[in-house]
Amino acid sequence: MNKDKASDFFKKEDKLNCAQAVLKFCESHESVSPEIISEFQACGGGRAPEGVCGALHAVKFIFDDPEKHLEFEKEFIAAAGSTTCREIRRGGKLSCADCVDLAGDLAK
């Protein structure tokens, strides 16, 4: 299943949360499996560890590299104003779907 952007999976017919949508978009990556996508159901809506955006949490999971994590965080802060779901929503710079697309783009 190939879609153009990660948000194509977000709350559409797939009914995936932000974290799951990023993982589904990156399904061809070796660290992503249907079981992992299912496990990330618990990481949407601000429930990722430390309140981090689920989309950001998912892309960091895919790339287990601390240097990349810092790069991803910088990109998120520049675009969304924060790395945490609550602050991103409060700031209103990006929608959840936009965060999903940002994380999908980072994964490319």
VOPAGU-2260 file (C-alpha; in pm, 1 decimal, decimal comma):
REM VOPAGU-2260
SITE   aa  ch    i         X         Y         Z
SITE  MET   A    0       0,0       0,0       0,0
SITE  ASN   A    1     174,1     314,8    -118,6
SITE  LYS   A    2      38,2     657,3     -33,6
SITE  ASP   A    3     197,2     993,9    -103,8
SITE  LYS   A    4     222,5    1128,8     248,7
SITE  ALA   A    5     205,1     995,4     600,4
SITE  SER   A    6    -117,2    1180,4     680,4
SITE  ASP   A    7    -290,9     970,6     413,7
SITE  PHE   A    8    -299,9     702,1     685,1
SITE  PHE   A    9    -393,4     934,5     972,9
SITE  LYS   A   10    -751,6     887,8    1091,8
SITE  LYS   A   11    -870,2     787,7     745,2
SITE  GLU   A   12    -997,5     442,4     651,1
SITE  ASP   A   13    -696,9     297,7     833,4
SITE  LYS   A   14    -803,2     475,4    1157,2
SITE  LEU   A   15    -443,3     508,7    1269,0
SITE  ASN   A   16    -320,2     759,4    1524,2
SITE  CYS   A   17     -28,1     993,5    1454,2
SITE  ALA   A   18     244,6     749,3    1559,2
SITE  GLN   A   19      89,3     457,0    1373,6
SITE  ALA   A   20      40,3     664,7    1057,1
SITE  VAL   A   21     411,5     749,3    1044,9
SITE  LEU   A   22     505,6     384,9    1096,5
SITE  LYS   A   23     258,4     266,5     831,8
SITE  PHE   A   24     400,2     523,5     588,0
SITE  CYS   A   25     748,9     383,8     661,9
SITE  GLU   A   26     636,4      21,0     662,5
SITE  SER   A   27     914,3     -85,4     426,0
SITE  HIS   A   28    1176,9       4,7     687,7
SITE  GLU   A   29    1319,7    -307,2     854,3
SITE  SER   A   30    1227,0    -196,5    1208,8
SITE  VAL   A   31     856,0    -160,8    1125,6
SITE  SER   A   32     617,0    -454,4    1138,2
SITE  PRO   A   33     239,3    -484,4    1171,7
SITE  GLU   A   34     294,5    -579,4    1537,0
SITE  ILE   A   35     496,4    -263,8    1603,8
SITE  ILE   A   36     232,4     -50,0    1431,3
SITE  SER   A   37     -29,6    -208,6    1656,6
SITE  GLU   A   38     181,9    -148,6    1969,0
SITE  PHE   A   39     205,3     221,7    1884,2
SITE  GLN   A   40    -170,9     254,6    1930,5
SITE  ALA   A   41     -79,2     356,8    2285,3
SITE  CYS   A   42     136,4     648,0    2161,8
SITE  GLY   A   43    -118,5     878,3    1998,8
SITE  GLY   A   44    -294,1    1180,7    2142,5
SITE  GLY   A   45      -7,9    1294,8    2364,0
SITE  ARG   A   46      49,4     953,3    2520,9
SITE  ALA   A   47     398,1     889,1    2382,1
SITE  PRO   A   48     670,5     883,0    2648,9
SITE  GLU   A   49     721,0    1220,9    2817,6
SITE  GLY   A   50     427,8    1365,8    2619,5
SITE  VAL   A   51     631,4    1380,2    2299,0
SITE  CYS   A   52     436,9    1412,9    1975,0
SITE  GLY   A   53     351,0    1058,6    1866,0
SITE  ALA   A   54     463,9    1128,7    1510,1
SITE  LEU   A   55     804,3    1241,9    1634,1
SITE  HIS   A   56     823,7     944,9    1870,0
SITE  ALA   A   57     756,3     708,7    1579,2
SITE  VAL   A   58    1022,3     854,0    1347,7
SITE  LYS   A   59    1274,0     840,6    1631,9
SITE  PHE   A   60    1183,6     474,0    1682,9
SITE  ILE   A   61    1251,4     399,5    1317,3
SITE  PHE   A   62    1594,6     560,6    1329,5
SITE  ASP   A   63    1765,2     449,4    1649,1
SITE  ASP   A   64    2040,5     710,2    1617,5
SITE  PRO   A   65    2084,5     982,3    1883,0
SITE  GLU   A   66    2228,9    1228,0    1628,5
SITE  LYS   A   67    1927,0    1184,8    1402,4
SITE  HIS   A   68    1699,0    1224,0    1704,7
SITE  LEU   A   69    1849,4    1566,8    1775,0
SITE  GLU   A   70    1809,7    1661,9    1409,9
SITE  PHE   A   71    1444,6    1549,5    1412,0
SITE  GLU   A   72    1378,4    1743,5    1733,7
SITE  LYS   A   73    1530,9    2060,7    1586,6
SITE  GLU   A   74    1311,7    2026,1    1276,8
SITE  PHE   A   75    1003,1    1973,1    1492,0
SITE  ILE   A   76    1076,6    2271,0    1714,0
SITE  ALA   A   77    1140,7    2492,4    1410,8
SITE  ALA   A   78     813,3    2389,8    1244,8
SITE  ALA   A   79     581,4    2320,0    1538,4
SITE  GLY   A   80     730,3    2523,4    1821,4
SITE  SER   A   81     782,8    2222,5    2049,6
SITE  THR   A   82     834,8    1847,6    2059,7
SITE  THR   A   83     548,7    1775,7    2299,4
SITE  CYS   A   84     195,6    1713,4    2182,0
SITE  ARG   A   85      33,8    1944,2    2435,1
SITE  GLU   A   86     258,7    2240,2    2348,5
SITE  ILE   A   87     224,4    2182,4    1974,1
SITE  ARG   A   88    -154,8    2182,8    2002,9
SITE  ARG   A   89    -149,8    2485,3    2230,4
SITE  GLY   A   90      80,2    2678,0    1993,9
SITE  GLY   A   91    -134,8    2609,0    1689,4
SITE  LYS   A   92     151,6    2631,1    1438,9
SITE  LEU   A   93      90,4    2281,4    1299,7
SITE  SER   A   94    -207,3    2048,2    1302,2
SITE  CYS   A   95    -167,4    1684,4    1401,1
SITE  ALA   A   96    -185,1    1586,1    1033,6
SITE  ASP   A   97      92,0    1837,0     957,5
SITE  CYS   A   98     307,4    1682,7    1232,0
SITE  VAL   A   99     247,0    1339,4    1080,6
SITE  ASP   A  100     357,2    1466,5     738,8
SITE  LEU   A  101     662,4    1636,4     889,0
SITE  ALA   A  102     767,6    1312,2    1057,2
SITE  GLY   A  103     703,5    1119,2     735,6
SITE  ASP   A  104     921,9    1363,0     543,4
SITE  LEU   A  105    1198,3    1327,9     803,0
SITE  ALA   A  106    1188,1     951,4     757,4
SITE  LYS   A  107    1256,5     974,6     383,2
